Amino acid sequence: MRIEEKKIFVIIGVAIALVVAVKAILGHYNTTDDPGIPFYSTASKEVSNKALLIYKKNECKNCHTLWTQRNIMQTVPAPPLDGIGSIRTETFFYEYLSAEDPQLILPSRLKKEFQMPSYAHLLDDDRKILAAYMASLKVKDWYLEETRKREYEKLTGKKYNP
């Protein structure tokens, strides 16, 4: 075999190897397996806009994240609000926001300076809008179940069986 023929065989071999590798990689990437973003809101545009103005005005983002938006230079101590409406009701949020001491309703393990302050001083309508909005922040069932599973296994070291 001449040198030119050997080069051609090597090039063909490399090309075949690349085709096989690309097929293998693309074969494992299946977009139908991606369930999508698990967080959503059921609030109307009007309620969302009013609630977000109250959220910004009261600097809630200093402690909470919403729609997983974070300032990478800042540590956010309080729980994220994404999906919180899937585990709490509008009535709960209204009572919590109206309480003079929210720690009596939902005790916190955070340091005093990071604990939820009272929003009883807000107008009643503002507390109602915030409560409605917080209750509208939902998470899809599959994500909630996956989160429960991971937390159970992390805390107990045992396999999760619902």
DRENPA-3360 file (N, C-alpha, C; in nm, 2 decimals, always signed):
BEGIN
1 = MRIEEKKI = +0.08/-0.12/+0.00/+0.00/+0.00/+0.00/+0.09/+0.12/+0.00 ~ +0.05/+0.22/-0.08/+0.13/+0.34/-0.09/+0.09/+0.43/+0.03 ~ +0.17/+0.53/+0.05/+0.15/+0.63/+0.16/+0.02/+0.71/+0.14 ~ -0.01/+0.74/+0.01/-0.13/+0.82/-0.01/-0.26/+0.73/+0.02 ~ -0.25/+0.60/-0.01/-0.36/+0.52/+0.02/-0.38/+0.51/+0.17 ~ -0.27/+0.49/+0.25/-0.28/+0.49/+0.39/-0.34/+0.61/+0.45 ~ -0.30/+0.73/+0.39/-0.36/+0.86/+0.44/-0.51/+0.86/+0.42 ~ -0.55/+0.81/+0.30/-0.69/+0.81/+0.27/-0.77/+0.72/+0.37;
9 = FVIIGVAI = -0.72/+0.60/+0.40/-0.78/+0.51/+0.49/-0.79/+0.57/+0.63 ~ -0.68/+0.64/+0.67/-0.68/+0.71/+0.81/-0.79/+0.82/+0.81 ~ -0.80/+0.90/+0.70/-0.90/+1.01/+0.70/-1.04/+0.95/+0.70 ~ -1.06/+0.84/+0.62/-1.19/+0.77/+0.62/-1.22/+0.72/+0.76 ~ -1.12/+0.66/+0.83/-1.14/+0.60/+0.96/-1.18/+0.71/+1.06 ~ -1.11/+0.82/+1.06/-1.14/+0.93/+1.15/-1.28/+0.99/+1.12 ~ -1.31/+1.00/+0.99/-1.45/+1.05/+0.96/-1.56/+0.96/+1.01 ~ -1.54/+0.83/+1.00/-1.64/+0.73/+1.05/-1.65/+0.74/+1.20;
17 = ALVVAVKA = -1.53/+0.75/+1.27/-1.53/+0.76/+1.41/-1.60/+0.89/+1.46 ~ -1.58/+1.00/+1.39/-1.65/+1.13/+1.42/-1.80/+1.11/+1.40 ~ -1.84/+1.05/+1.29/-1.99/+1.03/+1.26/-2.05/+0.95/+1.38 ~ -1.98/+0.84/+1.41/-2.04/+0.75/+1.52/-2.04/+0.83/+1.65 ~ -1.94/+0.90/+1.68/-1.94/+0.98/+1.81/-2.05/+1.09/+1.81 ~ -2.07/+1.16/+1.70/-2.17/+1.26/+1.70/-2.31/+1.20/+1.71 ~ -2.33/+1.08/+1.64/-2.46/+1.01/+1.65/-2.49/+0.97/+1.80 ~ -2.38/+0.92/+1.86/-2.40/+0.87/+2.00/-2.43/+0.99/+2.09;
25 = ILGHYNTT = -2.37/+1.10/+2.07/-2.39/+1.22/+2.16/-2.53/+1.27/+2.13 ~ -2.57/+1.29/+2.00/-2.70/+1.34/+1.97/-2.81/+1.24/+2.01 ~ -2.79/+1.12/+2.00/-2.88/+1.01/+2.04/-2.92/+1.02/+2.19 ~ -2.83/+1.07/+2.27/-2.86/+1.07/+2.42/-2.92/+1.21/+2.45 ~ -2.92/+1.30/+2.37/-2.98/+1.43/+2.39/-3.12/+1.43/+2.33 ~ -3.22/+1.42/+2.42/-3.36/+1.41/+2.37/-3.44/+1.52/+2.44 ~ -3.48/+1.62/+2.36/-3.56/+1.73/+2.42/-3.69/+1.69/+2.47 ~ -3.75/+1.58/+2.43/-3.88/+1.54/+2.48/-3.87/+1.50/+2.63;
33 = DDPGIPFY = -3.75/+1.47/+2.68/-3.73/+1.43/+2.82/-3.73/+1.55/+2.91 ~ -3.71/+1.67/+2.86/-3.71/+1.79/+2.93/-3.85/+1.84/+2.97 ~ -3.88/+1.83/+3.10/-4.02/+1.86/+3.14/-4.05/+2.01/+3.15 ~ -3.94/+2.10/+3.13/-3.96/+2.24/+3.12/-3.95/+2.31/+3.26 ~ -3.98/+2.43/+3.26/-3.96/+2.51/+3.38/-4.08/+2.48/+3.48 ~ -4.05/+2.44/+3.60/-4.15/+2.39/+3.69/-4.24/+2.50/+3.76 ~ -4.19/+2.63/+3.76/-4.26/+2.73/+3.83/-4.35/+2.81/+3.74 ~ -4.47/+2.85/+3.79/-4.56/+2.93/+3.72/-4.65/+3.01/+3.81;
41 = STASKEVS = -4.72/+3.11/+3.76/-4.82/+3.18/+3.84/-4.95/+3.18/+3.78 ~ -5.05/+3.17/+3.87/-5.19/+3.17/+3.82/-5.26/+3.31/+3.84 ~ -5.18/+3.41/+3.88/-5.23/+3.55/+3.91/-5.26/+3.62/+3.77 ~ -5.35/+3.71/+3.78/-5.38/+3.79/+3.66/-5.27/+3.89/+3.65 ~ -5.26/+3.95/+3.53/-5.15/+4.05/+3.50/-5.17/+4.17/+3.60 ~ -5.29/+4.21/+3.63/-5.31/+4.32/+3.72/-5.26/+4.29/+3.86 ~ -5.29/+4.17/+3.92/-5.25/+4.13/+4.05/-5.09/+4.12/+4.05 ~ -5.04/+4.06/+3.95/-4.89/+4.04/+3.94/-4.82/+4.18/+3.94;
49 = NKALLIYK = -4.87/+4.27/+3.86/-4.80/+4.40/+3.85/-4.81/+4.47/+3.99 ~ -4.93/+4.47/+4.05/-4.95/+4.54/+4.18/-4.86/+4.47/+4.29 ~ -4.86/+4.34/+4.29/-4.78/+4.27/+4.39/-4.63/+4.29/+4.37 ~ -4.59/+4.29/+4.25/-4.44/+4.31/+4.22/-4.40/+4.45/+4.26 ~ -4.49/+4.55/+4.25/-4.46/+4.69/+4.29/-4.44/+4.69/+4.45 ~ -4.53/+4.62/+4.52/-4.52/+4.62/+4.66/-4.40/+4.54/+4.70 ~ -4.37/+4.43/+4.63/-4.25/+4.35/+4.66/-4.12/+4.44/+4.65 ~ -4.12/+4.52/+4.54/-4.00/+4.60/+4.52/-3.99/+4.71/+4.62;
57 = KNECKNCH = -4.11/+4.78/+4.65/-4.11/+4.89/+4.74/-4.07/+4.85/+4.88 ~ -4.10/+4.73/+4.92/-4.07/+4.68/+5.06/-3.93/+4.60/+5.06 ~ -3.86/+4.60/+4.95/-3.73/+4.54/+4.93/-3.73/+4.39/+4.98 ~ -3.83/+4.32/+4.94/-3.84/+4.18/+4.97/-3.73/+4.10/+4.91 ~ -3.68/+4.15/+4.79/-3.57/+4.08/+4.72/-3.44/+4.08/+4.80 ~ -3.43/+4.16/+4.91/-3.31/+4.16/+4.99/-3.30/+4.03/+5.06 ~ -3.41/+3.96/+5.09/-3.40/+3.83/+5.16/-3.46/+3.72/+5.07 ~ -3.55/+3.74/+4.98/-3.61/+3.64/+4.90/-3.58/+3.65/+4.76;
65 = TLWTQRNI = -3.57/+3.53/+4.69/-3.56/+3.53/+4.54/-3.70/+3.51/+4.49 ~ -3.73/+3.56/+4.37/-3.85/+3.53/+4.30/-3.82/+3.51/+4.15 ~ -3.87/+3.40/+4.10/-3.84/+3.36/+3.97/-3.69/+3.33/+3.95 ~ -3.64/+3.28/+4.06/-3.50/+3.24/+4.07/-3.40/+3.35/+4.02 ~ -3.44/+3.47/+4.03/-3.35/+3.58/+3.99/-3.26/+3.62/+4.12 ~ -3.13/+3.61/+4.10/-3.04/+3.63/+4.21/-2.93/+3.73/+4.17 ~ -2.89/+3.80/+4.27/-2.77/+3.89/+4.25/-2.66/+3.80/+4.30 ~ -2.57/+3.76/+4.21/-2.46/+3.67/+4.24/-2.36/+3.72/+4.34;
73 = MQTVPAPP = -2.37/+3.85/+4.37/-2.28/+3.91/+4.47/-2.34/+3.91/+4.61 ~ -2.47/+3.86/+4.62/-2.54/+3.87/+4.74/-2.59/+3.73/+4.79 ~ -2.58/+3.70/+4.91/-2.63/+3.58/+4.96/-2.78/+3.61/+5.01 ~ -2.87/+3.53/+4.97/-3.01/+3.55/+5.00/-3.05/+3.45/+5.11 ~ -3.07/+3.50/+5.23/-3.09/+3.41/+5.35/-3.22/+3.34/+5.36 ~ -3.33/+3.41/+5.31/-3.46/+3.35/+5.33/-3.50/+3.26/+5.21 ~ -3.61/+3.18/+5.23/-3.64/+3.09/+5.12/-3.69/+3.15/+5.00 ~ -3.66/+3.09/+4.88/-3.71/+3.14/+4.76/-3.87/+3.14/+4.76;
81 = LDGIGSIR = -3.93/+3.23/+4.68/-4.08/+3.23/+4.68/-4.13/+3.15/+4.56 ~ -4.05/+3.11/+4.47/-4.10/+3.03/+4.36/-4.17/+2.90/+4.41 ~ -4.30/+2.89/+4.36/-4.37/+2.77/+4.40/-4.43/+2.77/+4.54 ~ -4.42/+2.87/+4.62/-4.46/+2.87/+4.75/-4.61/+2.86/+4.77 ~ -4.68/+2.90/+4.66/-4.83/+2.89/+4.67/-4.88/+2.74/+4.66 ~ -4.79/+2.65/+4.62/-4.82/+2.51/+4.62/-4.83/+2.45/+4.76 ~ -4.77/+2.52/+4.85/-4.76/+2.46/+4.99/-4.83/+2.55/+5.09 ~ -4.88/+2.67/+5.06/-4.95/+2.76/+5.15/-5.07/+2.82/+5.08;
89 = TETFFYEY = -5.17/+2.86/+5.16/-5.29/+2.91/+5.10/-5.29/+3.07/+5.10 ~ -5.38/+3.12/+5.03/-5.39/+3.27/+5.03/-5.43/+3.32/+5.18 ~ -5.52/+3.24/+5.25/-5.55/+3.28/+5.38/-5.43/+3.28/+5.47 ~ -5.35/+3.18/+5.46/-5.22/+3.17/+5.54/-5.14/+3.29/+5.51 ~ -5.12/+3.33/+5.39/-5.03/+3.44/+5.35/-5.09/+3.57/+5.41 ~ -5.22/+3.59/+5.40/-5.28/+3.71/+5.45/-5.26/+3.72/+5.60 ~ -5.28/+3.61/+5.67/-5.26/+3.61/+5.82/-5.12/+3.63/+5.86 ~ -5.03/+3.57/+5.78/-4.88/+3.58/+5.81/-4.84/+3.73/+5.78;
97 = LSAEDPQL = -4.88/+3.79/+5.67/-4.84/+3.93/+5.64/-4.91/+4.03/+5.74 ~ -5.02/+3.99/+5.80/-5.09/+4.08/+5.89/-5.05/+4.07/+6.03 ~ -4.97/+3.96/+6.06/-4.93/+3.94/+6.20/-4.83/+4.04/+6.25 ~ -4.85/+4.08/+6.38/-4.76/+4.17/+6.44/-4.62/+4.10/+6.46 ~ -4.63/+3.97/+6.48/-4.51/+3.89/+6.50/-4.52/+3.76/+6.41 ~ -4.47/+3.77/+6.29/-4.49/+3.65/+6.20/-4.42/+3.52/+6.25 ~ -4.33/+3.54/+6.34/-4.26/+3.42/+6.40/-4.35/+3.33/+6.48 ~ -4.46/+3.39/+6.53/-4.56/+3.31/+6.61/-4.64/+3.22/+6.51;
105 = ILPSRLKK = -4.65/+3.26/+6.39/-4.72/+3.18/+6.29/-4.63/+3.08/+6.22 ~ -4.51/+3.12/+6.19/-4.41/+3.04/+6.12/-4.27/+3.07/+6.18 ~ -4.23/+2.99/+6.28/-4.10/+3.02/+6.34/-3.99/+3.01/+6.24 ~ -3.89/+3.09/+6.26/-3.77/+3.09/+6.17/-3.65/+3.05/+6.24 ~ -3.56/+2.98/+6.17/-3.43/+2.94/+6.23/-3.32/+3.04/+6.19 ~ -3.36/+3.14/+6.12/-3.26/+3.24/+6.07/-3.23/+3.34/+6.19 ~ -3.11/+3.40/+6.18/-3.07/+3.50/+6.27/-3.18/+3.61/+6.28 ~ -3.19/+3.68/+6.39/-3.30/+3.78/+6.41/-3.30/+3.88/+6.30;
113 = EFQMPSYA = -3.19/+3.93/+6.25/-3.19/+4.03/+6.15/-3.24/+3.98/+6.02 ~ -3.25/+3.85/+6.00/-3.29/+3.80/+5.87/-3.44/+3.74/+5.88 ~ -3.50/+3.74/+6.00/-3.63/+3.69/+6.01/-3.73/+3.78/+5.95 ~ -3.84/+3.72/+5.91/-3.95/+3.79/+5.84/-4.00/+3.91/+5.93 ~ -4.00/+4.03/+5.88/-4.06/+4.14/+5.96/-4.21/+4.14/+5.95 ~ -4.27/+4.22/+6.03/-4.42/+4.23/+6.03/-4.45/+4.33/+5.91 ~ -4.56/+4.29/+5.84/-4.61/+4.38/+5.74/-4.75/+4.43/+5.77 ~ -4.78/+4.42/+5.90/-4.91/+4.46/+5.95/-4.94/+4.61/+5.93;
121 = HLLDDDRK = -4.83/+4.69/+5.91/-4.84/+4.83/+5.88/-4.88/+4.86/+5.74 ~ -4.87/+4.77/+5.65/-4.92/+4.79/+5.51/-5.07/+4.81/+5.50 ~ -5.12/+4.87/+5.40/-5.26/+4.88/+5.38/-5.32/+4.74/+5.37 ~ -5.44/+4.73/+5.41/-5.51/+4.60/+5.40/-5.51/+4.55/+5.26 ~ -5.54/+4.64/+5.16/-5.55/+4.60/+5.02/-5.41/+4.55/+4.97 ~ -5.30/+4.61/+5.02/-5.17/+4.57/+4.98/-5.14/+4.43/+5.03 ~ -5.18/+4.40/+5.16/-5.16/+4.27/+5.21/-5.24/+4.16/+5.14 ~ -5.36/+4.20/+5.10/-5.45/+4.11/+5.02/-5.39/+4.08/+4.89;
129 = ILAAYMAS = -5.34/+4.18/+4.82/-5.28/+4.16/+4.69/-5.15/+4.07/+4.70 ~ -5.07/+4.10/+4.80/-4.95/+4.02/+4.82/-4.99/+3.87/+4.85 ~ -5.09/+3.86/+4.94/-5.13/+3.72/+4.97/-5.18/+3.65/+4.85 ~ -5.26/+3.72/+4.77/-5.32/+3.65/+4.64/-5.20/+3.61/+4.55 ~ -5.10/+3.70/+4.54/-4.99/+3.68/+4.45/-4.91/+3.56/+4.50 ~ -4.87/+3.56/+4.63/-4.79/+3.45/+4.69/-4.86/+3.32/+4.67 ~ -4.99/+3.32/+4.69/-5.07/+3.19/+4.67/-5.07/+3.15/+4.53 ~ -5.05/+3.24/+4.43/-5.06/+3.21/+4.29/-4.93/+3.15/+4.24;
137 = LKVKDWYL = -4.82/+3.16/+4.32/-4.69/+3.11/+4.28/-4.69/+2.96/+4.30 ~ -4.70/+2.89/+4.19/-4.72/+2.74/+4.19/-4.59/+2.67/+4.13 ~ -4.59/+2.54/+4.16/-4.48/+2.46/+4.11/-4.55/+2.33/+4.06 ~ -4.51/+2.28/+3.95/-4.57/+2.16/+3.89/-4.55/+2.04/+3.98 ~ -4.65/+1.95/+3.98/-4.65/+1.84/+4.07/-4.52/+1.75/+4.06 ~ -4.47/+1.73/+3.94/-4.36/+1.64/+3.92/-4.24/+1.70/+3.99 ~ -4.22/+1.83/+4.00/-4.11/+1.90/+4.06/-4.12/+1.89/+4.21 ~ -4.24/+1.91/+4.26/-4.27/+1.90/+4.40/-4.24/+1.76/+4.46;
145 = EETRKREY = -4.27/+1.66/+4.38/-4.25/+1.52/+4.42/-4.10/+1.50/+4.42 ~ -4.03/+1.54/+4.31/-3.88/+1.53/+4.31/-3.81/+1.59/+4.42 ~ -3.86/+1.71/+4.46/-3.80/+1.79/+4.57/-3.82/+1.71/+4.70 ~ -3.94/+1.66/+4.72/-3.97/+1.58/+4.84/-3.88/+1.46/+4.85 ~ -3.86/+1.39/+4.74/-3.78/+1.27/+4.73/-3.63/+1.31/+4.77 ~ -3.58/+1.41/+4.70/-3.44/+1.45/+4.73/-3.42/+1.49/+4.88 ~ -3.51/+1.57/+4.93/-3.50/+1.61/+5.07/-3.51/+1.49/+5.17 ~ -3.60/+1.40/+5.14/-3.61/+1.28/+5.23/-3.49/+1.20/+5.23;
153 = EKLTGKKY = -3.43/+1.17/+5.11/-3.31/+1.09/+5.09/-3.19/+1.16/+5.15 ~ -3.19/+1.30/+5.14/-3.08/+1.37/+5.20/-3.08/+1.37/+5.35 ~ -3.20/+1.39/+5.40/-3.21/+1.39/+5.55/-3.20/+1.26/+5.62 ~ -3.25/+1.15/+5.55/-3.26/+1.02/+5.62/-3.15/+0.92/+5.57 ~ -3.10/+0.94/+5.45/-3.01/+0.85/+5.39/-3.08/+0.72/+5.34 ~ -3.21/+0.72/+5.34/-3.29/+0.61/+5.29/-3.35/+0.64/+5.16 ~ -3.39/+0.53/+5.09/-3.46/+0.54/+4.96/-3.60/+0.59/+4.98 ~ -3.64/+0.68/+4.90/-3.78/+0.74/+4.92/-3.88/+0.65/+4.85;
161 = NP = -3.99/+0.62/+4.93/-4.10/+0.54/+4.88/-4.23/+0.61/+4.92 ~ -4.29/+0.68/+4.82/-4.41/+0.75/+4.86/-4.53/+0.67/+4.91;
% end
